Amino acid sequence: MAIVSADQFGPLVKKWAEKKKLDIDKVARAFVIQISASIILKTPVGNPDLWKSPAPSGYVGGRARNNWFPSISAISSETTKNKAKSGKASINKTKAASKALEAGDTFYLTNNLPYIRRLEYEGWSTQAAAGMVRESILEAEQALISAINSIK
C-alpha cells in the first residue's frame, strides 16, 4: 500500500484530474460532499434502549448528527438544537457550502457540541465505537473515486 501525506494528496488529485480532463473544482466539491455525508451519517443518534442509565424526560436523539457545520477557510462556531435523526439538514448545508468551494480551498466540517470528542474518541456510543471521522477518513480513497465517477 502506498502512503501519501496530506500535503501531497491535493497535487496528486489535481494532476490526475488534469490528465483525465476533469474539472478539479467539481471533483473537490463532490469529494467534500461524499466524505461529509459519510461523517454525518456515521454520527450516532442517541438510542436510550442501549444506555446503562435512563434517558432524561423528553429526550430526543439526533442533535449530534445535526450539529455538523461546513465552512470554507474558517472554522464554524455554530450549534443548533435541531434533533432530526436523518442528518439531512447537515448534508444540505454541506451541499450548499460546497458550491463556493474551489480546489485548493480549506474545507472544514465542524461539530461544536461539548460531547462530540467523547463520541469520536472515547467510545461513548456503541453505534460509533471507532468514531465517525476516523472511520470516514479510512474510506476517503473510495469517496474520491465515487466523487470522480459522479462527474464524468
Backbone hydrogen bonds, N-H to C=O, Kabsch-Sander energy under -0.5 kcal/mol:
donor,donor_aa,acceptor,acceptor_aa,energy
8,Q,5,S,-1.2
9,F,5,S,-1.4
10,G,6,A,-1.0
12,L,8,Q,-1.8
13,V,9,F,-2.4
14,K,10,G,-2.7
15,K,11,P,-2.5
16,W,12,L,-2.4
17,A,13,V,-3.0
18,E,14,K,-2.6
19,K,15,K,-2.1
20,K,16,W,-2.0
21,K,18,E,-1.0
22,L,17,A,-3.1
24,I,22,L,-0.8
27,V,23,D,-2.0
28,A,24,I,-2.6
29,R,25,D,-2.5
30,A,26,K,-2.6
31,F,27,V,-2.5
32,V,28,A,-2.5
33,I,29,R,-2.1
34,Q,30,A,-2.4
35,I,31,F,-2.9
36,S,32,V,-2.2
37,A,33,I,-2.5
38,S,34,Q,-1.8
39,I,35,I,-2.1
40,I,36,S,-2.9
41,L,37,A,-2.8
42,K,38,S,-1.6
43,T,39,I,-0.8
43,T,40,I,-0.9
46,G,44,P,-0.5
50,L,47,N,-2.7
51,W,48,P,-1.1
59,Y,56,P,-2.0
66,N,62,G,-1.5
67,N,64,A,-1.2
68,W,65,R,-0.5
69,F,67,N,-0.6
69,F,110,T,-3.1
71,S,108,Y,-2.1
73,S,106,T,-3.2
87,G,84,A,-0.7
91,I,87,G,-2.1
92,N,88,K,-3.1
93,K,89,A,-2.1
94,T,90,S,-2.0
95,K,91,I,-2.4
96,A,92,N,-2.3
97,A,93,K,-2.7
98,S,94,T,-2.4
99,K,95,K,-0.7
99,K,96,A,-0.9
100,A,97,A,-1.5
101,L,98,S,-1.3
105,D,102,E,-2.5
107,F,105,D,-0.6
108,Y,71,S,-3.2
110,T,69,F,-2.7
112,N,67,N,-0.5
112,N,78,E,-0.5
116,I,113,L,-1.6
119,L,115,Y,-1.8
120,E,116,I,-2.3
121,Y,117,R,-3.4
122,E,117,R,-0.6
122,E,118,R,-1.4
124,W,118,R,-1.6
128,A,125,S,-0.8
129,A,126,T,-0.7
131,G,128,A,-2.2
136,S,132,M,-1.9
137,I,133,V,-2.6
138,L,134,R,-1.4
139,E,135,E,-0.6
139,E,136,S,-0.9
140,A,137,I,-1.7
143,A,139,E,-2.3
144,L,140,A,-2.5
145,I,141,E,-2.3
146,S,142,Q,-2.6
147,A,143,A,-2.4
148,I,144,L,-2.6
149,N,145,I,-2.5
150,S,146,S,-1.6
151,I,147,A,-0.6
151,I,148,I,-1.1
152,K,149,N,-0.6
